[in-house]
Amino acid sequence: MWAGRARAYEASFGRLCAHPVPRLLDAARVAAGTKVLDVGTGTGTAARAARERDARVRAVDADPDMVARARLHGIAAEVAVLPGLPFPDGEFDAVVGNFVLNHVGRPRAALTELRRVLRPGGRIALTLWGTRRGAGQDLLGRACAAGGAVPPAYLPRLDPAEDFPRTPDGLAALLAETGFDAPRAAELEWDHRAGAEEWWGGAASGIATIGLVLGAQDAGTVVRIRAEYDRLCAEFARDGEGRLALPHVALLARATARPPLSRRPG
């Protein structure tokens, strides 16, 4: 899904995912001197924004190509796959994860690991694609369905036993379950501005689940999907530069790491 696609991601869906970063960092109270881990850093967008606040930043991502791209931007990034992080207990004041929880197979184990590397009282802030979607999020999927796309059998699917409600209450409850205090979550809504070719290009480059779907189709089906996409684009307003205004909805959550239980003497 991501291997070898860091540059294409940065030029397309990466711009979309950058939108909540300032609020993500605010939620984790990232400021000068904060020792922060950006988990699932991708090309390093949140890490760079934290560095601009004079935070002390480390970053990890599961994909070597993403890590290499983040390093080109001067980020101290390394390859690591949740739920295994190469850091000692209580290493960080804050952890941020921008749309990373959508991509882990064991979300509870991942959050437990993030809790481990936070100091007691340290802050976590996460963004997540939730159940409620904006019309812009559905554009490519609607085009694939209308064009007769058949999803491939190898699409990544989360074990139902590992899933949780993708709602503000569901995400807050998951944080409480995995060792965090005072969890809060809310929806964010915004219009992402992108040219029709740019938005199509992310999927055509094989990025994310929609890219896997598109890449699995034969040439004739792709032509039909593209025709449906062009037709559906007419539903969206355009700005003065001709870019589509694509409504999106995501979740933003915050919490603090619960101190470990004190041992009783004896």
Secondary structure in CASP SS format (residue, H / E / C, confidence):
PFRMAT SS
TARGET T0000
AUTHOR 0000-0000-0000
METHOD secondary structure of the structure
MODEL  1
M C 1.00
W C 1.00
A C 1.00
G C 1.00
R C 1.00
A H 1.00
R H 1.00
A H 1.00
Y H 1.00
E H 1.00
A H 1.00
S C 1.00
F H 1.00
G H 1.00
R H 1.00
L H 1.00
C H 1.00
A H 1.00
H C 1.00
P C 1.00
V H 1.00
P H 1.00
R H 1.00
L H 1.00
L H 1.00
D H 1.00
A H 1.00
A C 1.00
R C 1.00
V C 1.00
A C 1.00
A C 1.00
G C 1.00
T C 1.00
K E 1.00
V E 1.00
L E 1.00
D E 1.00
V E 1.00
G C 1.00
T C 1.00
G C 1.00
T C 1.00
G C 1.00
T H 1.00
A H 1.00
A H 1.00
R H 1.00
A H 1.00
A H 1.00
R H 1.00
E H 1.00
R C 1.00
D C 1.00
A C 1.00
R E 1.00
V E 1.00
R E 1.00
A E 1.00
V E 1.00
D E 1.00
A C 1.00
D C 1.00
P H 1.00
D H 1.00
M H 1.00
V H 1.00
A H 1.00
R H 1.00
A H 1.00
R H 1.00
L H 1.00
H C 1.00
G C 1.00
I C 1.00
A C 1.00
A E 1.00
E E 1.00
V E 1.00
A C 1.00
V C 1.00
L C 1.00
P C 1.00
G C 1.00
L C 1.00
P C 1.00
F C 1.00
P C 1.00
D C 1.00
G C 1.00
E C 1.00
F E 1.00
D E 1.00
A E 1.00
V E 1.00
V E 1.00
G E 1.00
N E 1.00
F C 1.00
V C 1.00
L H 1.00
N H 1.00
H H 1.00
V C 1.00
G C 1.00
R C 1.00
P H 1.00
R H 1.00
A H 1.00
A H 1.00
L H 1.00
T H 1.00
E H 1.00
L H 1.00
R H 1.00
R H 1.00
V H 1.00
L E 1.00
R E 1.00
P E 1.00
G E 1.00
G E 1.00
R E 1.00
I E 1.00
A E 1.00
L E 1.00
T E 1.00
L E 1.00
W C 1.00
G C 1.00
T C 1.00
R C 1.00
R C 1.00
G C 1.00
A H 1.00
G H 1.00
Q H 1.00
D H 1.00
L H 1.00
L H 1.00
G H 1.00
R H 1.00
A H 1.00
C H 1.00
A H 1.00
A H 1.00
G C 1.00
G C 1.00
A C 1.00
V C 1.00
P C 1.00
P C 1.00
A C 1.00
Y C 1.00
L C 1.00
P C 1.00
R C 1.00
L C 1.00
D C 1.00
P H 1.00
A H 1.00
E H 1.00
D C 1.00
F C 1.00
P C 1.00
R C 1.00
T C 1.00
P H 1.00
D H 1.00
G H 1.00
L H 1.00
A H 1.00
A H 1.00
L H 1.00
L H 1.00
A H 1.00
E H 1.00
T C 1.00
G C 1.00
F E 1.00
D E 1.00
A E 1.00
P E 1.00
R E 1.00
A E 1.00
A E 1.00
E E 1.00
L E 1.00
E E 1.00
W E 1.00
D E 1.00
H E 1.00
R E 1.00
A E 1.00
G C 1.00
A H 1.00
E H 1.00
E H 1.00
W H 1.00
W H 1.00
G H 1.00
G H 1.00
A H 1.00
A H 1.00
S C 1.00
G C 1.00
I C 1.00
A H 1.00
T H 1.00
I H 1.00
G H 1.00
L H 1.00
V H 1.00
L H 1.00
G H 1.00
A C 1.00
Q C 1.00
D C 1.00
A H 1.00
G H 1.00
T H 1.00
V H 1.00
V H 1.00
R H 1.00
I H 1.00
R H 1.00
A H 1.00
E H 1.00
Y H 1.00
D H 1.00
R H 1.00
L H 1.00
C H 1.00
A C 1.00
E C 1.00
F C 1.00
A C 1.00
R E 1.00
D C 1.00
G C 1.00
E C 1.00
G C 1.00
R C 1.00
L E 1.00
A E 1.00
L E 1.00
P E 1.00
H E 1.00
V E 1.00
A E 1.00
L E 1.00
L E 1.00
A E 1.00
R E 1.00
A E 1.00
T E 1.00
A E 1.00
R C 1.00
P C 1.00
P C 1.00
L C 1.00
S C 1.00
R C 1.00
R C 1.00
P C 1.00
G C 1.00
END
